[in-house]
């Protein structure tokens, strides 16, 4: 079995000189009005709905005009939306990309008009026209997920038992997927090579583990196929899942295969984004046992502060220069720390902080479809 390791070089640079973008010929930064286009990928995930509204509200509170659009996971639609924003004269674009290599032409058009482009959470690739990246430490997301599995299974250097694990990764057209996946795989690597962790399917590369568009149904079907092929006579102990929607699809397949949530035999299932249904499952021990919380209020604040700083004639703060190479350059980035959430700390992290209410968790509606 070959486990490829990507060279993920973490920069230690703090605030530094970054060329000021977003100013057309003959303009000075003080002439900018903050007119911002917000292009979000979809309304099918709670987080993007919340973040789009939050970004818009924060920018409007500063007196800036905004345009907010959702591409509904359709790349041509998002391209059209961004081009329309550019045609209407936006000075800034905050883009949560659907396809990370699909926006080169439209962003080139934006740059020709002096627009500053902020890649939001998902890094946009294969274009020189991205100015800043606002995100979380995505490698650490995978590390936290794998550490949860290690803790729940009681793995250590002295472990003599063997545990069966399967790996899931996100959509191949989302650059974050590789960081989530590699963070988890690197963290489990010692136990895999030591023999205490086994992956019966042998699927340890990103491509065969990928989940197109992060789709819950695709994840459910793959999990069902894995169970039918490799686990007729073998127990499954854990699933490294990168995102809550995928996690719920995995749990659905496990239940259909007669694994019973809440019992000692139910596999450990990780996740990400602290979606209400997954928080409910974690709270009630009905499947998923962990999620990684990325406080999108903080991320929205970072992106809006970048806009405001440029409008005010200064240079945005960044804390990473050497990690995120988009194929043309390393993008000046501001990365926030993710937080592990389990039944032990969910109330403190997501309820007491005001992110969600206990009532919202308890009354989360079921998945559609």
N, C-alpha and C positions, 0 to 999 in steps of 0.2 A: 504493500500500500504506500502510495506516495502522497505526502501532504505538502502541497506547495505553500511557501511562505512569501508573501508579498513584502517588498521593502517599503515599510511605512515609516518614514523618517519624521519624527516629531520635532518641529522647530521650537526654539525657546525664545524667539524674538518677541519683544514687547511692542510698545508703541514706537513707530518710526515713520520715516518719510514715505508717503505714498503719493503718487502723482494725482493731483486733483482732477477728477473727471466730471462730466455733466455740464461743462460750460461751453457754449457755442462761441464761434468767432466773434470777437468784439464784446463779449459779455464778461462781467466780473461775477464772482460768487454771490455778491450781495444783491445782484439782480434776480437771482433765482426765487421762485415763488413756492417751491416745494411740491409742485403738481406731480402726483405720483400715480403710476399704474401698478395695480396689484394683480398678478396672474397666479391663481392657485390651481392645483391639479384636479381636484374632485370634491364633490359634496358627499361621497359615499363613506368617507372616514370622518369621524367626529372632529378630529384634531384640525383638519383643514378648514372646516366651517367656523370653528372657534377662532382660529388664527386669522382667517381672512377678515372677519368682523372686528377682531381686536386691532389688527393693523390699520384698518380703515378708521376706526374710532380714534386711535392715538394720533394719526396724521391729521384728522379733522380738528382734534383738540388743539393742535398747533396752528390751526388756521389754513391748512393746506387743502387744496382740492384733490380728490381721488377718483379713480375708476377701479372697481373691483369686479373681476370676472373669474369664473370657474370653467376649466376646460373639460370636465367630466371624462377624464382619462382618454380623451381623443386628441392626438397630437396635432392634426390639421386645424382643429377648432382652437387650440391654444395659440398656434401660430397666427391665425386670423385675428384673435383677440388682442395679441400683443401688437400686431401691425396696426390695428385700429387705434390702440392707445398711442402709438407713436404718431400716427396721422393726426390725432387730436391735440398733439403738442405736449405730452407729458415730458417732464424733465428727469424723472427717475422711474426705473422699473424694479419692482421687487417680484422675483419670479421663483415660484415653486414648480420646477419643471416636471412635465409628464415624461417626455423622452429626453434623456440627458445629452444626446448628440444631435438633436433635431432642430436646434434654434439658431444655428450659426448665421443663416441668411437674414432672418428677421432682426437679430441682435446687431448684425452689421448695418442694417438700415437704421436702427436706433442710434448706433454710435455715430453714423454720418450726421445725425441731427443733434449730437452732443448729449445724448441721454446717458446718465449713470446707471449701470446695471448691477444690481445686488442679487446674487444667487442665494436663494432662501432655502436652507436646510438641505436640499438636493443640489449637489454641485453640477453646473452646466459644463459640458465637455466640448472639446474640439472647436473652440472659438477663442480668439484673442480679446473678445469684447465683453468679458466679465470683469468688473472692477473690484468687487468685494464678495466675500462669502460669509454668511451668518449661519451658524449651525451649532451642533453639539459635538462633543468628542465621540464620534461614531464608533471608533475602534473600542472605546471603553464600554459602549453599550453591549457588545458581544462578550466582553470580559465579565461584566456583571451577570449576564445570563448564564454563562458557563460556570461561574462561581456559585450561583444558586444551585445548579445541578450537582456540583461537587459537594456542597454542604448537605443537600437533601439526601444524597446517596451515601454520605459519610466516607467519601473517598479520601485517602491519605497515602503517604509513601509506604505504609505498612499494609495496605489493602490486599487481601488475598482472594476475595471474591471477584467474579466477573460480572459486569453490568452491560446490558445492551442499550445502545443509544442510537437515535437517528437524527440527522441534521436537515434543517430546512433553511433556505435563504430567500431573500426577497427578489424583486424583479430585476432582471439583468440590465434593464435600461435606467435603473436608478443607481447612481454611483455610490450611494451610501451602503448599498447591499454588500459590497465587497468588504467594507470596513466592519460592519456588524458580523459578517460571517468569519472573517479572519481573526477578529478579536476573540470570538468563541472558540474557534478551532485551535488557535495558539494556546489558549488557556487549558484546553482539554488534552493537548498534545502529549504531555508527560504521562498521562494515564493511558492514552491510546498506545503509545510505544511501550509502556510498561505492562500492557496486557490486561489491566483491570477494567478498561473501557473497550468494548468491541462495537463496531458498526457493521452488523450483519449484511446490510445491503452493499457495503463497499463504496457507497456514494459519499466521497469526502471532498469533492471539488464543487465549486460554486454552480457550474452550469447544470449538472443533473439534479441539484437540490433546489434550483431556483423556482420561484412562484411568480408567474407572469402577472403584472399589474397588482401584485400583493393580494391576489384574489382568494377569498376564503374557500370557494368551491373547488378551485384547482388544488389547494392544499388538502382539503378533505379527500379528494379523489386519489391524490398521491399517497396519503397516509393509508387509505384503505388498500391500495395496491401493495404497499410495503408490508402491511399486516398479513395480507393474503399470501404473499410470496415468501416472506422470511420468518413469520412468527406463528406459524401453525402449531409448532411444538416448542417455541421459545418465548419467554416473557420479554416484554419491552419495558425498560426501566425509566427512560427519560427521552424527551424530544427537545432539541435546541431549536426554538422557533424565534424568528426575529421580530414578529409583529403580532399584536393582539388579534387582528382579524384572521390571520393565518392560524394562530393558536386555537381559536374557536372552531375552525374547520378541522383541525387535528383532533380536538376533543370530540367533535361530532363523530368522526370516523372511529375513534376509540370506543365510544359508547355503543355504536352500531356493532362493534366487534366484541361486545359483552364485557369490556372493562368497566368497572363500576366506580364512578367518581366518589371520593371521600374514603375509599378503602386503601389499605396499605399497598395493594397491588396496582393501583392506578399510577401510570407513569407521571413523572415530573414534567410539566410543560411550562416553558418560559414564554415571555412576550415583551411587547414594547408599546408605549403610547398611553397607557393608563386610560383606556377606553372604558366607559361605564359598565358594559356587560362583562368585561374581563375583571374589573374591580369587584363586581358582584360575585363572580365565580371565585375569586381569591378570598373574599370575605366569607363566603358560605361553603368553601371547600367543595366546589362542584365541578372541578376540572383543572383549569389553569391555576398555577400556584404562585406565579411571579409575573411582574411586568416592570419594564424600565420606564420611569417617568422623566420626560423631558419637558420642563416647565415652559410651555410655549408663551406664557406671558413674558418671561425673561427674553425669549428669542425675538418676539415681536418688538420688545423694547430696544434690543440691539439694532435691529434693522431700521427702526424709526430714528434712533439716535444717529445712525450713519447718515440718513437723509438730512436731519436737522443740522448736524455738524458741517456738512458740505454747504447747506444753505447759508449758514452763519459764517462761511469763509474759512473753515478750518479743515483739518485732516482727520478722518475717523480713526478711532482706536482699533488696533488689531492685536491679537496675542499669539498668532501662529502664521509663519511665512513659509514653512518647509514641508508641510504635510500634503496639501491639496494641489496637485499638479493636474490641470484640466486638459493637458495635451499640448497647450501652447505656453503655459507659464504656471508658476506657483501663485495661487490666488491669495492675496492678503485676507486673512480670516480672523473672525472672532468666534471662539469655540466655548461653549458652556458645558459644565459637568452634568452628566445624567445621574439619576438617583434610582437605586434598586428599591422596589416596592413589593412587600409581601403582606401576609395577614398580620404580622407583628407590627408593622409600621404604617400601613396604608392610611390610617386615620390621621396620624400626625402629618404625613407628607402631603396628602391630597385633600383631606377634609379640613383639618385645622388651618391649613394654609389658604383656604378659601377657593381652591381650584374647582372642587365639586362639593355637593352636599351629600350627607348620608342618605337623605331621602331620594336624591337623584340616582344614587347607586342602587338602592333597594328597589326602585321602580323603573330601572332601565328596561326599555322594550326589547323584545327578542330580535335576533337578526332576521332580516328579510331574505326570502329565497331559501 
